[in-house]
Amino acid sequence: MKRIWALLALALLFTATLAFAQKKNKGDENSNTRSVQGSVTSAEDAAVSGAVVQLKNVKTLQIRSFITKEDGNYYFHGLSPDVDYELKADYQGASSPNKMLSSFDSRKEAIINLKLNKK
């Protein structure tokens, strides 16, 4: 009977070790990506709700868009760390200057705020 309990305890320990190793590996997959977030403000420094933020992959020219929330915030996740990205915001004819998120920027969570120029 003691032998059975010892085998069960060993099997449980082995299973727990495998589960922990798999969970750790899944987390490592996400470490190969980065994100960028920020806020869009008007020329008067007020948060802009409904602005369209465009994120352009400079390598493939693919464009992703985000419409800012009520607080003027935007975010993009799952970005490749090996690619340069160009960001800009547009709202009712006003645009922000283009800003770059460089592949040389090693931050996992970059913050880039965009300010709209006057119309």
C-alpha distance (Angstrom), angle and dihedral (degrees) to the residues before:
residue distance angle dihedral
M1 . . .
K2 3.80 . .
R3 3.78 89.2 .
I4 3.83 91.0 55.9
W5 3.82 91.8 50.2
A6 3.78 90.8 48.0
L7 3.81 91.0 51.1
L8 3.82 91.3 47.6
A9 3.80 91.2 49.7
L10 3.81 91.0 49.0
A11 3.82 91.6 48.4
L12 3.81 90.9 49.4
L13 3.80 91.5 49.8
F14 3.82 91.0 48.9
T15 3.83 92.0 49.0
A16 3.80 92.4 48.7
T17 3.81 90.7 50.1
L18 3.82 91.4 51.5
A19 3.79 92.4 47.9
F20 3.81 91.4 51.1
A21 3.81 91.9 48.3
Q22 3.82 92.1 51.1
K23 3.80 92.4 48.2
K24 3.79 90.8 50.4
N25 3.81 91.7 50.6
K26 3.82 91.7 51.3
G27 3.79 89.2 54.4
D28 3.80 90.0 50.3
E29 3.82 90.2 58.8
N30 3.80 89.5 62.4
S31 3.79 91.1 51.4
N32 3.82 87.8 72.6
T33 3.80 91.7 68.0
R34 3.76 136.1 62.9
S35 3.78 137.7 -162.5
V36 3.77 139.4 -142.7
Q37 3.76 127.7 -152.8
G38 3.75 139.3 162.5
S39 3.76 145.3 131.0
V40 3.78 135.2 -82.4
T41 3.78 116.7 -137.1
S42 3.78 134.0 -177.7
A43 3.80 123.9 -117.4
E44 3.82 85.2 -92.9
D45 3.85 91.3 55.3
A46 3.82 95.0 -108.9
A47 3.82 119.2 140.8
V48 3.81 111.4 -102.6
S49 3.80 117.3 -140.5
G50 3.80 115.9 -160.6
A51 3.80 97.9 22.8
V52 3.80 115.2 145.7
V53 3.80 113.0 -125.5
Q54 3.79 114.9 -163.6
L55 3.79 123.0 -158.6
K56 3.81 113.1 -165.2
N57 3.80 122.4 -164.7
V58 3.82 100.3 -138.7
K59 3.81 91.5 -155.5
T60 3.83 99.6 52.4
L61 3.85 98.6 17.4
Q62 3.83 88.5 -129.5
I63 3.82 111.5 153.8
R64 3.79 126.0 -150.7
S65 3.80 121.6 -169.9
F66 3.78 134.9 -154.0
I67 3.80 127.8 -173.6
T68 3.79 109.6 -142.5
K69 3.77 120.7 -114.3
E70 3.82 124.6 -121.6
D71 3.81 89.9 -82.4
G72 3.82 91.4 53.1
N73 3.80 93.6 -110.6
Y74 3.80 127.6 142.1
Y75 3.80 135.2 178.8
F76 3.79 140.9 -173.2
H77 3.81 122.6 -164.5
G78 3.80 135.3 -172.5
L79 3.80 96.0 42.9
S80 3.78 122.1 161.6
P81 3.81 114.1 -112.4
D82 3.83 89.6 -146.4
V83 3.81 96.5 61.9
D84 3.80 134.2 77.1
Y85 3.81 115.6 -129.5
E86 3.79 129.8 -160.5
L87 3.81 119.7 -148.9
K88 3.79 131.5 -164.4
A89 3.79 138.2 157.1
D90 3.81 131.1 -142.9
Y91 3.79 129.9 -170.0
Q92 3.81 128.6 166.9
G93 3.81 94.6 -28.1
A94 3.79 95.9 -41.8
S95 3.81 120.0 109.8
S96 3.76 137.1 -171.4
P97 3.78 123.2 -130.3
N98 3.82 113.7 -95.9
K99 3.80 114.7 -95.6
M100 3.80 127.0 -164.8
L101 3.78 130.7 -135.2
S102 3.78 99.9 -159.9
S103 3.78 126.6 -151.0
F104 3.82 84.8 -128.8
D105 3.81 89.1 62.9
S106 3.81 101.6 96.7
R107 3.83 97.1 -167.3
K108 3.80 114.0 123.3
E109 3.83 90.4 -154.3
A110 3.79 111.2 32.3
I111 3.80 121.7 -170.0
I112 3.80 116.3 -149.9
N113 3.79 118.4 170.9
L114 3.81 119.4 -158.7
K115 3.80 124.8 -150.6
L116 3.80 120.9 -161.3
N117 3.79 118.9 -131.3
K118 3.79 119.8 -130.1
K119 3.81 114.8 -89.9
